[in-house]
Amino acid sequence: MKKLVLSFVFGCVSFVGFAQVEKGDEYLQQPDTISMKLDLPDVYIDPKQAALDAEFRKQFLILQRRVYKVYPYAKTAATRLTGLNAGMDKMKSSKEKRKYQKIVEKYLKEQFEPQLKKLSRKDGQILVKLIHRQTGSSTYDLIKEYKSGWKAFWSNNTAKLFDINLRTTYQPMEVNQDYLIETILTRAFASGRLEPQAPAFPIDYDVVQAHWEKLVAEQAEKKADKP
């Protein structure tokens, strides 16, 4: 899968990076503060808390809409690229493989370019995370494996100008926002809102949820102990 997912990833970075925030759904017009809310080192948000607090609920719904919007791209890419990569493996000569890869790259561009142009910068960062969830590799590592490390370095720095870190991985046990994303996915799969696709690595949502509920409880105790 890595051989061909790279083409899709390059497309994501290019088109998301230069996307106009004004385009797309209405939620893009709202203040883009979700990352600041969720990245504070000692502040953890629980989905139950989001349901009770108006501001947290607003931010949670913004994140939910982003996940709903970009998850299908990650899922479709993983599914179709698996089949395309299988076709590549059947070819014997390097010439045939190069020709086939060009066909694939053309297909991916025509398939995803119109939709990716509509994504915002924050949508792009969520997509990078979900690409890792579905493929098991960060965008940076995919580029580094098939291009030079120098190319990966500059690609990453360029993406940072648009708030997209290509080194970002999906870590629901470590990153609060990723836990919220996994919560959104789990609920969407259960309700039929999104079609499920297994992640590239094991994720036990019950364990993840218990971990964050413990952290939220500990945070509440510390706050209660303060004079």
N, CA, C and O of each residue as an XYZ file, in Angstrom:
908
protein
N       0.813     -1.202      0.000
C       0.000      0.000      0.000
C       0.855      1.264      0.000
O       0.474      2.270     -0.599
N       2.012      1.219      0.670
C       2.841      2.413      0.793
C       3.287      2.946     -0.555
O       3.457      4.154     -0.722
N       3.479      2.047     -1.527
C       3.988      2.484     -2.823
C       3.061      3.498     -3.463
O       3.515      4.456     -4.089
N       1.762      3.289     -3.307
C       0.809      4.130     -4.016
C       0.120      5.137     -3.125
O      -0.381      6.146     -3.621
N       0.077      4.898     -1.821
C      -0.542      5.869     -0.931
C       0.244      7.173     -0.957
O      -0.312      8.235     -0.676
N       1.536      7.105     -1.294
C       2.363      8.297     -1.371
C       1.776      9.303     -2.343
O       1.760     10.500     -2.054
N       1.296      8.846     -3.482
C       0.725      9.757     -4.467
C      -0.475     10.484     -3.891
O      -0.630     11.690     -4.079
N      -1.316      9.752     -3.194
C      -2.487     10.360     -2.585
C      -2.082     11.365     -1.522
O      -2.670     12.442     -1.425
N      -1.077     11.017     -0.724
C      -0.627     11.890      0.350
C      -0.083     13.197     -0.207
O      -0.407     14.272      0.298
N       0.747     13.111     -1.252
C       1.257     14.333     -1.873
C       0.104     15.218     -2.326
O       0.147     16.438     -2.166
N      -0.923     14.598     -2.890
C      -2.088     15.358     -3.333
C      -2.775     16.033     -2.168
O      -3.169     17.195     -2.266
N      -2.921     15.320     -1.072
C      -3.560     15.878      0.116
C      -2.822     17.113      0.593
O      -3.429     18.153      0.847
N      -1.497     16.991      0.714
C      -0.693     18.090      1.242
C      -0.765     19.300      0.325
O      -0.926     20.426      0.794
N      -0.648     19.078     -0.962
C      -0.631     20.185     -1.910
C      -1.959     20.920     -1.942
O      -2.007     22.146     -1.839
N      -3.034     20.160     -2.085
C      -4.334     20.790     -2.261
C      -4.884     21.348     -0.959
O      -5.525     22.398     -0.964
N      -4.646     20.665      0.156
C      -5.116     21.159      1.445
C      -4.356     22.408      1.830
O      -4.938     23.360      2.349
N      -3.047     22.407      1.576
C      -2.220     23.526      1.971
C      -2.664     24.840      1.380
O      -2.603     25.879      2.037
N      -3.110     24.799      0.138
C      -3.476     26.023     -0.539
C      -4.987     26.219     -0.627
O      -5.457     27.112     -1.332
N      -5.750     25.387      0.089
C      -7.205     25.513      0.052
C      -7.628     26.820      0.700
O      -6.967     27.315      1.613
N      -8.725     27.370      0.225
C      -9.273     28.584      0.796
C     -10.207     28.217      1.936
O     -11.119     27.410      1.756
N      -9.992     28.793      3.086
C     -10.811     28.480      4.242
C     -12.254     28.908      4.026
O     -13.165     28.341      4.629
N     -12.470     29.893      3.180
C     -13.820     30.398      2.970
C     -14.711     29.396      2.267
O     -15.935     29.506      2.339
N     -14.123     28.419      1.588
C     -14.904     27.449      0.850
C     -15.363     26.333      1.763
O     -14.785     26.107      2.826
N     -16.410     25.633      1.338
C     -16.829     24.434      2.060
C     -17.996     24.686      2.967
O     -18.786     25.600      2.730
N     -18.121     23.871      4.026
C     -19.268     23.895      4.912
C     -19.280     25.133      5.785
O     -18.272     25.824      5.929
N     -20.435     25.400      6.363
C     -20.611     26.598      7.179
C     -19.731     26.592      8.426
O     -19.342     27.653      8.915
N     -19.413     25.402      8.945
C     -18.643     25.358     10.180
C     -17.257     25.926     10.002
O     -16.603     26.276     10.984
N     -16.789     26.026      8.756
C     -15.458     26.591      8.520
C     -15.427     28.078      8.830
O     -14.355     28.658      8.999
N     -16.618     28.707      8.906
C     -16.671     30.130      9.208
C     -16.500     30.386     10.703
O     -16.262     31.525     11.105
N     -16.617     29.343     11.538
C     -16.504     29.513     12.970
C     -15.036     29.640     13.368
O     -14.159     29.179     12.637
N     -14.756     30.262     14.520
C     -13.361     30.404     14.976
C     -12.681     29.055     15.041
O     -13.216     28.108     15.617
N     -11.494     28.965     14.448
C     -10.789     27.688     14.334
C      -9.925     27.475     15.567
O      -8.700     27.566     15.490
N     -10.562     27.187     16.722
C      -9.847     27.116     17.988
C      -9.767     25.719     18.550
O      -9.273     25.538     19.663
N     -10.233     24.728     17.825
C     -10.312     23.390     18.398
C      -8.954     22.858     18.829
O      -8.853     22.218     19.875
N      -7.898     23.110     18.040
C      -6.590     22.579     18.389
C      -6.047     23.232     19.654
O      -5.403     22.571     20.469
N      -6.307     24.533     19.822
C      -5.840     25.207     21.024
C      -6.574     24.680     22.251
O      -5.980     24.526     23.319
N      -7.842     24.408     22.097
C      -8.631     23.877     23.207
C      -8.131     22.507     23.634
O      -8.128     22.180     24.821
N      -7.708     21.709     22.661
C      -7.421     20.310     22.948
C      -5.949     20.016     23.166
O      -5.600     18.916     23.593
N      -5.083     20.969     22.884
C      -3.658     20.692     22.966
C      -3.010     21.219     24.246
O      -1.803     21.060     24.427
N      -3.778     21.839     25.131
C      -3.196     22.292     26.380
C      -2.681     21.084     27.162
O      -3.399     20.092     27.291
N      -1.459     21.144     27.684
C      -0.816     19.951     28.249
C      -1.542     19.316     29.426
O      -1.505     18.094     29.569
N      -2.207     20.107     30.280
C      -2.829     19.556     31.480
C      -4.345     19.691     31.473
O      -4.976     19.629     32.529
N      -4.932     19.873     30.304
C      -6.382     20.003     30.210
C      -6.911     18.913     29.302
O      -6.513     18.816     28.142
N      -7.800     18.098     29.821
C      -8.356     16.997     29.052
C      -9.859     17.173     28.914
O     -10.543     17.527     29.873
N     -10.361     16.926     27.723
C     -11.785     17.052     27.461
C     -12.380     15.674     27.279
O     -11.881     14.864     26.497
N     -13.442     15.417     28.003
C     -14.161     14.159     27.886
C     -15.414     14.403     27.048
O     -16.065     15.433     27.219
N     -15.769     13.484     26.147
C     -16.985     13.658     25.349
C     -18.227     13.913     26.205
O     -19.123     14.649     25.794
N     -18.282     13.300     27.404
C     -19.415     13.535     28.301
C     -19.437     14.986     28.758
O     -20.499     15.595     28.884
N     -18.259     15.526     29.002
C     -18.144     16.931     29.381
C     -18.586     17.823     28.233
O     -19.241     18.845     28.442
N     -18.221     17.426     27.016
C     -18.602     18.206     25.841
C     -20.112     18.260     25.687
O     -20.652     19.249     25.192
N     -20.801     17.196     26.110
C     -22.254     17.148     25.992
C     -22.935     18.100     26.971
O     -24.071     18.516     26.745
N     -22.243     18.446     28.062
C     -22.841     19.270     29.100
C     -22.447     20.739     28.984
O     -23.244     21.622     29.303
N     -21.249     21.000     28.539
C     -20.734     22.357     28.459
C     -20.957     22.913     27.063
O     -20.569     22.286     26.077
N     -21.575     24.080     26.969
C     -21.959     24.644     25.673
C     -20.752     24.914     24.780
O     -20.782     24.605     23.589
N     -19.686     25.490     25.347
C     -18.512     25.823     24.539
C     -17.787     24.566     24.087
O     -17.395     24.458     22.926
N     -17.606     23.606     25.003
C     -16.965     22.350     24.630
C     -17.797     21.614     23.583
O     -17.258     21.001     22.663
N     -19.121     21.687     23.740
C     -20.001     21.024     22.778
C     -19.816     21.632     21.383
O     -19.764     20.919     20.381
N     -19.720     22.941     21.345
C     -19.519     23.632     20.069
C     -18.225     23.163     19.409
O     -18.200     22.853     18.218
N     -17.143     23.116     20.202
C     -15.858     22.711     19.661
C     -15.868     21.239     19.247
O     -15.279     20.869     18.231
N     -16.538     20.406     20.037
C     -16.635     18.987     19.719
C     -17.383     18.779     18.406
O     -16.995     17.935     17.599
N     -18.449     19.541     18.186
C     -19.233     19.412     16.961
C     -18.436     19.878     15.741
O     -18.577     19.322     14.651
N     -17.598     20.900     15.931
C     -16.731     21.337     14.836
C     -15.785     20.210     14.441
O     -15.613     19.905     13.261
N     -15.168     19.593     15.465
C     -14.265     18.476     15.201
C     -15.019     17.315     14.548
O     -14.513     16.682     13.621
N     -16.212     17.046     15.028
C     -17.005     15.947     14.481
C     -17.297     16.156     13.003
O     -17.213     15.216     12.213
N     -17.636     17.374     12.628
C     -17.905     17.666     11.218
C     -16.667     17.503     10.364
O     -16.741     17.068      9.215
N     -15.511     17.861     10.945
C     -14.264     17.681     10.200
C     -13.997     16.194      9.971
O     -13.626     15.787      8.870
N     -14.183     15.399     10.998
C     -13.953     13.955     10.883
C     -14.917     13.349      9.866
O     -14.510     12.559      9.014
N     -16.184     13.717      9.956
C     -17.164     13.215      8.993
C     -16.738     13.556      7.563
O     -16.951     12.778      6.634
N     -16.142     14.715      7.413
C     -15.796     15.199      6.076
C     -14.581     14.484      5.492
O     -14.574     14.151      4.307
N     -13.550     14.243      6.309
C     -12.299     13.730      5.747
C     -12.115     12.224      5.887
O     -11.333     11.628      5.146
N     -12.822     11.601      6.826
C     -12.649     10.155      6.996
C     -12.913      9.379      5.707
O     -12.139      8.479      5.380
N     -13.970      9.690      4.965
C     -14.201      8.939      3.725
C     -13.031      8.986      2.753
O     -12.799      8.025      2.020
N     -12.283     10.102      2.736
C     -11.120     10.185      1.861
C     -10.052      9.182      2.299
O      -9.488      8.466      1.472
N      -9.781      9.137      3.599
C      -8.770      8.209      4.115
C      -9.189      6.767      3.873
O      -8.369      5.933      3.488
N     -10.454      6.474      4.098
C     -10.961      5.120      3.911
C     -10.905      4.704      2.439
O     -10.436      3.617      2.104
N     -11.392      5.590      1.571
C     -11.396      5.287      0.141
C      -9.983      5.091     -0.387
O      -9.724      4.186     -1.180
N      -9.064      5.956      0.066
C      -7.676      5.830     -0.370
C      -7.092      4.484      0.045
O      -6.452      3.808     -0.761
N      -7.313      4.092      1.308
C      -6.762      2.832      1.801
C      -7.337      1.644      1.025
O      -6.615      0.708      0.681
N      -8.626      1.695      0.758
C      -9.286      0.584      0.064
C      -8.826      0.469     -1.386
O      -8.428     -0.604     -1.839
N      -8.885      1.575     -2.099
C      -8.551      1.537     -3.530
C      -7.059      1.351     -3.773
O      -6.659      0.666     -4.714
N      -6.249      1.952     -2.935
C      -4.813      1.827     -3.130
C      -4.326      0.416     -2.837
O      -3.324     -0.026     -3.400
N      -5.027     -0.292     -1.961
C      -4.675     -1.683     -1.706
C      -4.848     -2.505     -2.975
O      -3.989     -3.314     -3.324
N      -5.967     -2.291     -3.663
C      -6.206     -3.004     -4.914
C      -5.242     -2.600     -6.011
O      -4.766     -3.439     -6.776
N      -4.957     -1.293     -6.081
C      -4.034     -0.813     -7.103
C      -2.622     -1.339     -6.856
O      -1.902     -1.678     -7.796
N      -2.239     -1.402     -5.593
C      -0.914     -1.904     -5.267
C      -0.801     -3.393     -5.585
O       0.266     -3.875     -5.966
N      -1.905     -4.115     -5.424
C      -1.907     -5.538     -5.770
C      -1.649     -5.710     -7.263
O      -0.962     -6.641     -7.684
N      -2.212     -4.794     -8.059
C      -1.959     -4.836     -9.498
C      -0.506     -4.585     -9.821
O       0.053     -5.205    -10.725
N       0.114     -3.669     -9.078
C       1.534     -3.376     -9.277
C       2.390     -4.608     -8.992
O       3.357     -4.885     -9.702
N       2.019     -5.344     -7.943
C       2.813     -6.508     -7.551
C       2.785     -7.619     -8.604
O       3.680     -8.463     -8.639
N       1.780     -7.621     -9.444
C       1.661     -8.659    -10.464
C       2.574     -8.401    -11.657
O       2.814     -9.297    -12.466
N       3.082     -7.175    -11.766
C       3.926     -6.825    -12.902
C       5.369     -7.218    -12.652
O       5.867     -7.097    -11.532
N       6.028     -7.678    -13.672
C       7.375     -8.209    -13.532
C       8.466     -7.170    -13.814
O       9.425     -7.055    -13.051
N       8.323     -6.430    -14.885
C       9.393     -5.508    -15.274
C       9.227     -4.139    -14.625
O       8.115     -3.722    -14.298
N      10.345     -3.449    -14.443
C      10.327     -2.101    -13.875
C       9.620     -1.133    -14.805
O       8.958     -0.200    -14.350
N       9.757     -1.351    -16.108
C       9.112     -0.488    -17.089
C       7.601     -0.561    -16.952
O       6.911      0.459    -16.983
N       7.101     -1.765    -16.802
C       5.651     -1.938    -16.640
C       5.165     -1.276    -15.358
O       4.102     -0.655    -15.328
N       5.951     -1.416    -14.311
C       5.564     -0.830    -13.028
C       5.550      0.692    -13.091
O       4.647      1.329    -12.547
N       6.559      1.284    -13.761
C       6.607      2.746    -13.874
C       5.423      3.254    -14.678
O       4.816      4.266    -14.328
N       5.094      2.548    -15.761
C       3.963      2.945    -16.590
C       2.668      2.845    -15.800
O       1.814      3.729    -15.869
N       2.532      1.763    -15.051
C       1.332      1.550    -14.255
C       1.217      2.612    -13.155
O       0.125      3.097    -12.859
N       2.368      2.965    -12.551
C       2.352      3.954    -11.483
C       1.902      5.312    -12.007
O       1.184      6.032    -11.314
N       2.313      5.672    -13.222
C       1.875      6.937    -13.811
C       0.372      6.938    -14.034
O      -0.300      7.951    -13.835
N      -0.141      5.799    -14.447
C      -1.589      5.678    -14.651
C      -2.309      5.859    -13.318
O      -3.335      6.534    -13.239
N      -1.764      5.255    -12.289
C      -2.355      5.346    -10.961
C      -2.331      6.788    -10.453
O      -3.328      7.280     -9.925
N      -1.187      7.465    -10.613
C      -1.067      8.848    -10.162
C      -2.077      9.740    -10.882
O      -2.678     10.621    -10.267
N      -2.264      9.516    -12.172
C      -3.238     10.284    -12.945
C      -4.649     10.013    -12.414
O      -5.468     10.922    -12.278
N      -4.904      8.753    -12.124
C      -6.216      8.377    -11.601
C      -6.489      9.056    -10.265
O      -7.575      9.592    -10.045
N      -5.492      9.030     -9.368
C      -5.669      9.618     -8.051
C      -5.901     11.120     -8.136
O      -6.725     11.673     -7.407
N      -5.166     11.776     -9.033
C      -5.327     13.215     -9.179
C      -6.727     13.559     -9.661
O      -7.375     14.456     -9.121
N      -7.191     12.846    -10.676
C      -8.524     13.110    -11.216
C      -9.616     12.738    -10.223
O     -10.677     13.362    -10.192
N      -9.350     11.709     -9.406
C     -10.345     11.212     -8.466
C     -10.507     12.135     -7.262
O     -11.624     12.375     -6.803
N      -9.381     12.655     -6.751
C      -9.427     13.365     -5.479
C      -9.218     14.877     -5.569
O      -9.607     15.603     -4.654
N      -8.620     15.357     -6.639
C      -8.291     16.781     -6.700
C      -9.487     17.691     -6.472
O      -9.386     18.609     -5.658
N     -10.624     17.486     -7.152
C     -11.753     18.410     -6.952
C     -12.228     18.454     -5.500
O     -12.543     19.527     -4.986
N     -12.283     17.284     -4.829
C     -12.750     17.247     -3.443
C     -11.730     17.832     -2.482
O     -12.092     18.550     -1.550
N     -10.454     17.530     -2.702
C      -9.412     17.992     -1.783
C      -9.255     19.507     -1.812
O      -8.858     20.115     -0.818
N      -9.565     20.109     -2.945
C      -9.469     21.559     -3.049
C     -10.449     22.256     -2.121
O     -10.271     23.429     -1.790
N     -11.481     21.540     -1.702
C     -12.509     22.127     -0.842
C     -12.154     22.034      0.643
O     -12.848     22.605      1.484
N     -11.087     21.323      0.964
C     -10.731     21.141      2.366
C     -10.002     22.357      2.930
O      -9.278     23.049      2.213
N     -10.200     22.606      4.212
C      -9.485     23.681      4.896
C      -8.179     23.151      5.465
O      -7.889     21.959      5.366
N      -7.397     24.037      6.059
C      -6.129     23.628      6.657
C      -6.349     22.655      7.815
O      -5.643     21.653      7.931
N      -7.314     22.949      8.658
C      -7.594     22.068      9.795
C      -8.130     20.723      9.328
O      -7.824     19.691      9.925
N      -8.926     20.728      8.269
C      -9.373     19.464      7.675
C      -8.156     18.642      7.264
O      -8.119     17.428      7.464
N      -7.165     19.312      6.690
C      -5.971     18.631      6.209
C      -5.206     17.954      7.327
O      -4.697     16.848      7.147
N      -5.114     18.614      8.501
C      -4.385     18.002      9.615
C      -5.113     16.766     10.129
O      -4.483     15.768     10.478
N      -6.438     16.834     10.173
C      -7.212     15.658     10.574
C      -7.030     14.544      9.554
O      -6.925     13.374      9.923
N      -6.991     14.897      8.282
C      -6.795     13.892      7.233
C      -5.440     13.218      7.373
O      -5.336     12.004      7.198
N      -4.392     13.988      7.687
C      -3.062     13.411      7.882
C      -3.101     12.384      9.018
O      -2.486     11.323      8.919
N      -3.824     12.701     10.091
C      -3.949     11.753     11.204
C      -4.673     10.483     10.766
O      -4.265      9.375     11.112
N      -5.739     10.655     10.010
C      -6.525      9.496      9.600
C      -5.799      8.666      8.542
O      -5.994      7.453      8.456
N      -4.960      9.325      7.737
C      -4.115      8.566      6.812
C      -3.217      7.619      7.611
O      -3.033      6.461      7.234
N      -2.653      8.126      8.731
C      -1.831      7.261      9.580
C      -2.674      6.158     10.207
O      -2.224      5.016     10.300
N      -3.885      6.480     10.634
C      -4.759      5.466     11.243
C      -5.038      4.332     10.261
O      -5.069      3.165     10.652
N      -5.237      4.666      9.003
C      -5.642      3.658      8.024
C      -4.462      2.964      7.345
O      -4.618      1.859      6.826
N      -3.273      3.598      7.341
C      -2.132      2.996      6.646
C      -1.027      2.533      7.590
O      -0.232      1.662      7.236
N      -0.972      3.116      8.801
C       0.067      2.746      9.745
C       1.354      3.519      9.586
O       2.313      3.259     10.313
N       1.412      4.464      8.657
C       2.627      5.264      8.436
C       2.260      6.740      8.411
O       1.214      7.126      7.890
N       3.145      7.565      8.987
C       2.923      9.001      8.899
C       3.203      9.462      7.480
O       3.917      8.796      6.730
N       2.645     10.590      7.120
C       2.893     11.143      5.795
C       4.385     11.395      5.591
O       4.921     11.127      4.515
N       5.054     11.909      6.621
C       6.493     12.184      6.537
C       7.269     10.902      6.234
O       8.147     10.893      5.371
N       6.947      9.832      6.939
C       7.666      8.568      6.736
C       7.413      7.992      5.350
O       8.306      7.393      4.751
N       6.201      8.172      4.842
C       5.899      7.687      3.495
C       6.751      8.411      2.464
O       7.285      7.804      1.536
N       6.866      9.725      2.649
C       7.686     10.508      1.727
C       9.162     10.130      1.870
O       9.872      9.974      0.877
N       9.608      9.987      3.104
C      11.017      9.678      3.356
C      11.404      8.322      2.770
O      12.521      8.149      2.283
N      10.485      7.367      2.817
C      10.789      6.030      2.325
C      10.930      6.002      0.813
O      11.734      5.243      0.272
N      10.152      6.824      0.137
C      10.155      6.763     -1.317
C      10.794      7.981     -1.980
O      10.975      8.012     -3.197
N      11.129      8.973     -1.177
C      11.906     10.100     -1.669
C      13.084     10.269     -0.724
O      13.243      9.485      0.212
N      13.904     11.275     -0.953
C      15.053     11.480     -0.066
C      14.599     12.081      1.259
O      13.542     12.709      1.330
N      15.399     11.890      2.309
C      15.099     12.501      3.593
C      15.043     14.018      3.497
O      14.275     14.670      4.205
N      15.859     14.567      2.619
C      15.875     16.025      2.417
C      14.542     16.509      1.871
O      14.035     17.551      2.287
N      13.974     15.750      0.936
C      12.674     16.094      0.372
C      11.604     16.046      1.460
O      10.716     16.897      1.515
N      11.704     15.036      2.322
C      10.731     14.908      3.406
C      10.846     16.097      4.359
O       9.837     16.626      4.825
N      12.089     16.517      4.647
C      12.307     17.645      5.553
C      11.659     18.908      5.008
O      10.944     19.606      5.727
N      11.909     19.200      3.737
C      11.372     20.422      3.167
C       9.867     20.339      2.962
O       9.161     21.339      3.099
N       9.382     19.164      2.639
C       7.939     19.007      2.500
C       7.257     19.279      3.825
O       6.205     19.917      3.873
N       7.868     18.788      4.915
C       7.298     18.982      6.240
C       7.313     20.448      6.633
O       6.325     20.967      7.152
N       8.444     21.125      6.384
C       8.540     22.537      6.742
C       7.568     23.387      5.941
O       6.985     24.335      6.468
N       7.394     23.050      4.669
C       6.445     23.788      3.841
C       5.033     23.592      4.353
O       4.255     24.544      4.431
N       4.701     22.361      4.703
C       3.360     22.074      5.209
C       3.093     22.819      6.508
O       1.958     23.214      6.774
N       4.145     23.017      7.332
C       3.963     23.720      8.598
C       3.489     25.154      8.379
O       2.800     25.721      9.227
N       3.857     25.733      7.248
C       3.390     27.081      6.948
C       1.879     27.127      6.858
O       1.263     28.177      7.042
N       1.288     25.976      6.571
C      -0.160     25.890      6.443
C      -0.763     25.091      7.601
O      -1.863     24.550      7.480
N      -0.047     25.019      8.711
C      -0.517     24.332      9.915
C      -0.735     22.847      9.687
O      -1.616     22.249     10.304
N       0.059     22.244      8.807
C      -0.042     20.807      8.575
C       1.320     20.179      8.856
O       2.278     20.407      8.117
N       1.401     19.400      9.909
C       2.640     18.732     10.291
C       2.620     17.302      9.751
O       1.844     16.467     10.215
N       3.472     17.032      8.776
C       3.472     15.721      8.126
C       3.985     14.607      9.030
O       3.814     13.429      8.716
N       4.617     14.966     10.154
C       5.081     13.952     11.096
C       3.964     13.472     12.034
O       4.140     12.511     12.783
N       2.840     14.142     11.983
C       1.753     13.824     12.895
C       1.292     12.383     12.733
O       1.068     11.901     11.623
N       1.158     11.710     13.871
C       0.627     10.349     13.876
C      -0.657     10.318     14.701
O      -0.978     11.271     15.411
N      -1.363      9.237     14.596
C      -2.645      9.081     15.291
C      -2.398      8.316     16.580
O      -2.035      7.139     16.550
N      -2.596      8.989     17.721
C      -2.281      8.392     19.018
C      -3.421      8.641     20.009
O      -3.305      9.523     20.859
N      -4.492      7.903     19.922
C      -5.643      8.138     20.804
C      -5.363      7.907     22.280
O      -6.105      8.409     23.125
N      -4.311      7.161     22.619
C      -3.952      6.963     24.022
C      -3.108      8.116     24.565
O      -2.990      8.279     25.779
N      -2.527      8.909     23.678
C      -1.604      9.962     24.087
C      -2.147     11.365     23.839
O      -1.879     12.276     24.622
N      -2.896     11.547     22.775
C      -3.352     12.871     22.360
C      -4.864     12.970     22.549
O      -5.626     12.165     22.014
N      -5.282     13.980     23.324
C      -6.695     14.111     23.648
C      -7.560     14.277     22.391
O      -8.639     13.693     22.291
N      -7.079     15.071     21.443
C      -7.860     15.261     20.228
C      -8.057     13.940     19.484
O      -9.127     13.689     18.928
N      -7.029     13.106     19.475
C      -7.138     11.815     18.793
C      -8.146     10.910     19.499
O      -8.866     10.147     18.855
N      -8.191     11.001     20.838
C      -9.214     10.253     21.583
C     -10.610     10.721     21.178
O     -11.515      9.906     20.997
N     -10.781     12.034     21.036
C     -12.081     12.562     20.624
C     -12.422     12.103     19.205
O     -13.574     11.783     18.910
N     -11.413     12.074     18.331
C     -11.637     11.595     16.968
C     -12.064     10.133     16.979
O     -12.983      9.742     16.260
N     -11.388      9.324     17.802
C     -11.744      7.904     17.889
C     -13.147      7.734     18.471
O     -13.884      6.833     18.071
N     -13.510      8.601     19.411
C     -14.869      8.576     19.954
C     -15.883      8.878     18.861
O     -16.909      8.209     18.746
N     -15.585      9.884     18.068
C     -16.476     10.265     16.965
C     -16.610      9.116     15.965
O     -17.712      8.802     15.516
N     -15.489      8.495     15.621
C     -15.514      7.378     14.677
C     -16.303      6.195     15.242
O     -17.124      5.596     14.548
N     -16.046      5.870     16.506
C     -16.730      4.731     17.125
C     -18.237      4.931     17.122
O     -18.990      4.015     16.792
N     -18.673      6.126     17.488
C     -20.104      6.422     17.496
C     -20.678      6.408     16.078
O     -21.778      5.905     15.847
N     -19.916      6.968     15.132
C     -20.393      7.023     13.751
C     -20.495      5.635     13.143
O     -21.421      5.361     12.380
N     -19.554      4.754     13.469
C     -19.613      3.372     12.980
C     -20.841      2.658     13.559
O     -21.555      1.947     12.851
N     -21.067      2.864     14.855
C     -22.176      2.181     15.526
C     -23.534      2.653     15.000
O     -24.476      1.867     14.902
N     -23.624      3.929     14.666
C     -24.896      4.493     14.200
C     -25.114      4.316     12.702
O     -26.214      4.536     12.196
N     -24.055      3.915     11.994
C     -24.154      3.788     10.556
C     -23.865      5.081      9.810
O     -24.006      5.142      8.589
N     -23.458      6.124     10.548
C     -23.157      7.418      9.921
C     -21.936      7.307      9.007
O     -21.889      7.934      7.949
N     -20.946      6.503      9.421
C     -19.760      6.244      8.611
C     -19.585      4.740      8.466
O     -19.919      3.977      9.372
N     -19.060      4.321      7.325
C     -18.798      2.906      7.096
C     -17.465      2.533      7.732
O     -16.443      3.139      7.408
N     -17.451      1.557      8.623
C     -16.210      1.231      9.347
C     -15.145      0.607      8.467
O     -15.439     -0.109      7.510
N     -13.903      0.895      8.814
C     -12.745      0.258      8.206
C     -11.719      0.060      9.317
O     -11.395      1.005     10.036
N     -11.216     -1.142      9.457
C     -10.273     -1.420     10.540
C      -9.025     -0.557     10.402
O      -8.535     -0.357      9.290
N      -8.503     -0.041     11.517
C      -7.249      0.717     11.456
C      -6.090     -0.203     11.141
O      -6.210     -1.424     11.239
N      -4.968      0.385     10.765
C      -3.786     -0.403     10.407
C      -3.119     -1.003     11.638
O      -2.279     -1.894     11.516
N      -3.482     -0.528     12.807
C      -2.919     -1.048     14.057
C      -4.058     -1.181     15.065
O      -5.064     -0.480     14.957
N      -3.909     -2.079     16.048
C      -5.006     -2.330     16.998
C      -5.342     -1.096     17.840
O      -4.451     -0.417     18.349
N      -6.632     -0.823     17.975
C      -7.118      0.229     18.854
C      -8.282     -0.335     19.653
O      -9.332     -0.650     19.093
N      -8.095     -0.461     20.967
C      -9.161     -0.939     21.848
C      -9.833      0.287     22.447
O      -9.306      0.901     23.375
N     -10.994      0.641     21.916
C     -11.630      1.888     22.344
C     -11.990      1.876     23.828
O     -11.891      2.906     24.495
N     -12.406      0.725     24.352
C     -12.758      0.651     25.771
C     -11.558      0.998     26.647
O     -11.693      1.691     27.655
N     -10.393      0.512     26.255
C      -9.170      0.811     27.003
C      -8.824      2.292     26.879
O      -8.459      2.934     27.864
N      -8.940      2.825     25.675
C      -8.652      4.241     25.441
C      -9.597      5.124     26.258
O      -9.173      6.089     26.894
N     -10.866      4.779     26.227
C     -11.861      5.563     26.954
C     -11.595      5.540     28.462
O     -11.658      6.579     29.121
N     -11.301      4.362     29.003
C     -11.022      4.239     30.433
C      -9.792      5.065     30.821
O      -9.757      5.675     31.890
N      -8.790      5.079     29.948
C      -7.560      5.844     30.194
C      -7.874      7.327     30.337
O      -7.414      7.972     31.279
N      -8.655      7.870     29.408
C      -8.941      9.303     29.438
C      -9.929      9.674     30.535
O      -9.842     10.765     31.099
N     -10.864      8.784     30.846
C     -11.784      9.051     31.951
C     -11.011      9.134     33.274
O     -11.352      9.925     34.153
N      -9.984      8.320     33.401
C      -9.143      8.366     34.598
C      -8.406      9.691     34.679
O      -8.319     10.296     35.748
N      -7.870     10.147     33.541
C      -7.146     11.419     33.526
C      -8.076     12.585     33.851
O      -7.695     13.505     34.574
N      -9.288     12.546     33.318
C     -10.255     13.601     33.598
C     -10.610     13.615     35.083
O     -10.719     14.680     35.692
N     -10.788     12.429     35.659
C     -11.104     12.331     37.086
C      -9.958     12.872     37.929
O     -10.191     13.596     38.897
N      -8.730     12.533     37.574
C      -7.564     13.017     38.308
C      -7.455     14.534     38.205
O      -7.111     15.211     39.173
N      -7.752     15.053     37.023
C      -7.718     16.506     36.831
C      -8.753     17.180     37.715
O      -8.479     18.223     38.308
N      -9.931     16.597     37.808
C     -10.989     17.162     38.631
C     -10.599     17.151     40.104
O     -10.902     18.098     40.830
N      -9.932     16.091     40.554
C      -9.498     15.993     41.942
C      -8.461     17.056     42.260
O      -8.517     17.680     43.319
N      -7.515     17.268     41.352
C      -6.503     18.298     41.566
C      -7.133     19.675     41.653
O      -6.731     20.506     42.467
N      -8.137     19.911     40.797
C      -8.801     21.200     40.803
C      -9.566     21.400     42.099
O      -9.605     22.506     42.639
N     -10.177     20.327     42.602
C     -10.953     20.414     43.840
C     -10.058     20.638     45.050
O     -10.485     21.250     46.029
N      -8.826     20.153     44.998
C      -7.901     20.263     46.118
C      -7.276     21.657     46.223
O      -6.740     22.026     47.268
N      -7.350     22.422     45.141
C      -6.748     23.751     45.170
C      -7.575     24.686     46.046
O      -8.804     24.650     45.992
N      -6.912     25.534     46.863
C      -7.637     26.442     47.760
C      -8.367     27.527     46.978
O      -9.028     28.378     47.573
